[in-house]
């Protein structure tokens, strides 16, 4: 070999390693990045194949993905001259090559690009052929799940290139690729159900799978050439023809790489292909647009707000949205306008056919350009007028003004409220009496009524700080978190379920989700600072490197559980039919919308398709916020709704526990068999003795008759069975009695060993959590919200209106582990009390605290701080309260205490004749001239009834109380299988939380439907509520318990007095005692029968009185 030849071969080798080398205008080797399979027939050593049969075709990619065939009869053959001197591998009959463990394709919805140089027969009799197959299995079971793989071939005898999902959708090209000629076929899958088919460089199809979608690869991927992997019975779908070269990439090639690779293969195999050079925007497209379009759409003139000078401008679009959809000329507005002749307008120079073709080719090639195309939020979209909206201002803390009515001032809250009242010549109402006040503050702080003893102690206590002591005690109550946590669960849209909950009978709890509910209760009880509370919920998984931890600290585990906040959006992707790109995108969008509404009191939905019509919310901001959550809800690596569970211990610990428990279970099974064998032998001995006691003449017949199944016995056997079956039956007691001392000792020893093995077992719990596994995917502005029409890529970020213009804040921070830090950055921004975003969030939170205490927010629309929402009734007070909240370290209890300590809170709620003028001036009581009368929320109606009956189980935390749906549609507590008898009577916050089908008792009293979230409940007053409190089974049961409790008192008057004190917190009037006495007499007469004792009759009558008290406004409303 001469030096020139050696140098040439060395140059080629270096080119292959580098990925490409120029040879004229053609590429001398395919790109190496992402190449995971490279089969080249020219590399096959024919001398090593004496019979021409191929048992192994070596992979040149470096991944070791060689394909093999162990069965000699099924091996394809090598041909040195398949066509025009080119070698190839010939497939015929049931020839097949496989790679059982195909490396390089990651789990999930992963892109790939397949290029094959082949020659298929045009006259094949096969109705279907499979050229290449990629299928995947579950590692644990070895099963092939449906729709976890794809194949390339043809179907229905059409000979047209087709890509299909196993048991799923398919897409087909336009011309016959099986045509007796050497052909370059390409099948590319780009993720999110998008695919493309090319034949000889000509794109024949680019579409999206619909209906039965690809669900993503399982961990173990297998590849086959010539048929489906593992399929041997479909003899009419094997490939017939020649394969010269196969290239498989774990990504989609760029248009330029596809062109260059096509040129390389075309030249190598002398193929007639349609590869054209890829147009570039700057070189080829900009001159066309400058000549025909930019007079109206560029520079100073931008008709329809459209600029066509850059690709970014085209993707940003104008009034109608983006004008190009990369990869899809037929979906691109600019092509449609040119095709219909609308643009350029009449009288202007139209584009030539070559220019239109160039434009289409450019869009089809994904609109390549040298510019970096990433959209940042355009602050110029937000006008100065929009920035003046009250909610987007920094806090303005002003001292409260002086007032005339100084005797009604307890704290600065009163100063702000009274000052507003005095502007309208109004004043606070008189103070509520102590009985009313204690009941009010009990329900507002812990959601339960006070006991008669607690009321008596409060009324009789003459210390000046008695009310403050009461408030402090309630704030420190373990039930405070149940009351205030319930409101937060409303705000975030919490449910225990997964999916839509559209069928009452189908109840699908999410395992371990209830631990987020307990996290919230604990947080409120501990008065966890709200800034930390929000950070943990948005990004708790990014605070600690928990994936590398040998053990979870309590803080780590708490933060992982806290991310359950992000799992409130309706997610039906557990169903294969709904695990589709559109549904996945919908879940991500709904998640960001829920975060925005729960934390920012903004409705983002309009900005999904266009800039918000009223609020300062550009469309780009919608997708910038979505980009924050995209890594955790990665549509390419989707985790279904039921797949976000994990053990509450590290993976290594879980594996260790599972191993220990499996060993213990195996030992227990062995011991159980030993015990059963002993008992079986003893049983047989007893049985043999019983059988021997029968007359010898019928002994065998009786044995056979008893052993024969009842439905298969003859008439004589039935008669024998009646006579002897009971006699021959061996009972457990007889077996125990027949045990020998040795057997007893053996069984006792076995029982001890089983108990020891049981005690050696360890347990762990389950939590639901959010975390990131893969690098962040790109996020695009979607035209009309359609994921198939992406525009510009956006970067994660805060809403523009909340950013502080003078300060550059990073939209990512260094997070623990390998997480992106996007959510942690957002959380830090939203909890920075020195900046607008943090102050805005604090305002939202404080307003909702006020709403919970006073029944109406200072901003009445607590879900909407935007332009369409209400303005604050007391803006200075709202800012002052917010500054106090921040000054106290974002802690809820100090600000709530100030609210309930105020005279504004302690005033009477009942209208009197002196309040007529105030009602005319301020009919909605926005100025708070009296306390608002409020109906108890649904949970507190049920809880109050349980308190009255004496049956309330006050234990905290734990799994939900299950519910059941009766045939009549009523949803009731499911009593079977409860851990304790009183579990059914726990507080209502622990009842299984569904989206639609709530416990009937709660639904009747306006438990909200959780389609999204609920920041303020809307109480109703309907006749079904009264009927429920008279006839519902739960009410009847509790009324009977209440009556039993009252029966301890001797006389009807004492019973009535006790009933009023327990139910209403006060003594009855003389007239009420008379009414109730008459009621008891009438009901006693109604129930009196000979079968009932006088005591039973009296108790039934008392139960009727209890139901009447449940039905009173005084019971159902906080006055």
Secondary structure, DSSP 8 states (H G I E B T S, - for coil): --HHHHHHHHHHHHHHHHS--EETTEESS---TTEEEEEEGGG--GGG-TT-B-SEE--SSSS---EE--SGGG--EEEEEEETTEEEEEE-TT--EEESS--S--SBS--EEEEEEEEE-TT---S-EEEEEEEEE-TTT----TTS-EEEEE-TT--EEEEEETTS-EEEEEEES-SSS-EEEEEEEEETTEEEEEETTEEEEEEE--SS----B-SEEEEEESS-TT--S-TTSB--EEEEEEEEESS---HHHHHHHHHHHHHHHT----------IIIIIHHHHHHHTTTTEETTEEGGG---SSHHHHHH-BTTB-S--TT-GGG-HHHHHHHTT-SS-TTS----HHHHHHHHHHHHTT---SS---B---GGGS-HHHHTSGGGS----------S-GGG-SSHHHHHHHHHHHHTT-----B--HHHHHHHHHHHHHSS---HHHHHHHHH---TTHHHHHHHHHHTSTTHHHHHHHHHHHHHT--SB-S----TT---B-TTTHHHHHHHHHHHHTT--HHHHHHHHHHGGGTS-GGG-SS--HHHHHHHHHGGGGG-S---TTSGGG-SHHHHHHHHHHHHHHHHHHHH----GGGGTSS-SSSS--HHHHHHHHHHHHTTT-GGG---GGG-EEESS-HHHHHHHHHHHHHHHHHHHHHHHHHHHHHHHHHHHHHHHHHHTS-HHHHHHHHHHHHS-GGG--HHHHHHHHHHHHHH---HHHHHHH--HHHHHHHHHHHHHHHHHHHH-----EEE-----S----EEEEGGG-TTSEEEEE-----GGGS-TT----S----STT---HHHHHHHHHT-TTSHHHHHHHHHHHHHHHHHHHSS-SSS-TT--STTS---TTHHHHHHHHHHHHHTTS-HHHHHHHHHHSHHHHB--S--GGGHHHHHH-TT-TT-SS---EE--HHHHHHHHHHHHT--B----SS-B-EEE-TTS-EEE--TT-SSTTGGGB-GGGB---SS---HHHHHTT----SS--SS------HHHHHHHHH-HHHHHHHHHHHHHHTTSSSHHHHHHHHHHHHTSS---HHHHHHHHHHHHHHHHHH--TTS-HHHHHHHHHHHHHHHHHTSHHHHEE-
